[in-house]
Amino acid sequence: MNTTAVISDTDRRCGAYWLARLDSTGRNELLVALLSRFNHDLRTPLNTILGWTHLLQKGGLDTVRARHVADVIARNSRDQTQLLEEFVDDGRAILGVLQLQSVALKMDDVSTEAIERLSGLLTLHGVSLQSKFDTANVSVNGDAGRLTRLAYRLLVIVTRRAREAGTIEIETDVDRGQYTLTLSGTAYEPDWSESALLDLRISTLVAALHDGELEVGADAARPCIALRLPCV
């Protein structure tokens, strides 16, 4: 396969090349895709809440069982709230109106927080993580919550595509005044799914709002995602 053609196709679908050509029609299409996924994802926690609430309404539950039902409802309510918050943020990012609360951040700390949040998904997929951070004293200007979510989203993308018992490599570096977070791992899928592409495109938009960019390697068998943000 011609390497140049592969690179062009990857750039065409997401990343800085794609962003430079994104118009209002493309943004509307992204919003439609995001709304469709949100509608699908919202039903799972909502149906769980409705089902367990019905049990409570019927009555007759002992104290232990009632407490378990309450815990399930609370957990799914939290999941639903987080899902809604992320949907609103993603929609605003697509429209280019996401309001950021930028401060100087140690990006290694942001990446570490994202990794800690990822632990359950790593276990579920039987994947390990190998990290090499060389930028402990490097700072960027950004919104802490949005950049943590961005790093986590990129980790999730690579984890969900990783081979079972595989290893995801995460490295940080500074190159020409830019902080670079690089993620790579051997994939079991031959190409990016539509869901992953949607996440990559939203990630590209969030990175751009922080004056950064996202680069996605052309090798589908071992995808490499690089997030670059200007240092301060």
Secondary structure as UniProt FT lines:
FT   HELIX           3..13
FT   HELIX           16..20
FT   HELIX           24..58
FT   HELIX           63..95
FT   STRAND          102..106
FT   HELIX           107..125
FT   STRAND          128..133
FT   TURN            136..137
FT   STRAND          139..143
FT   HELIX           144..161
FT   TURN            164..165
FT   STRAND          167..175
FT   TURN            176..177
FT   STRAND          178..184
FT   HELIX           194..209
FT   TURN            210..211
FT   STRAND          213..216
FT   TURN            220..221
FT   STRAND          224..231
//
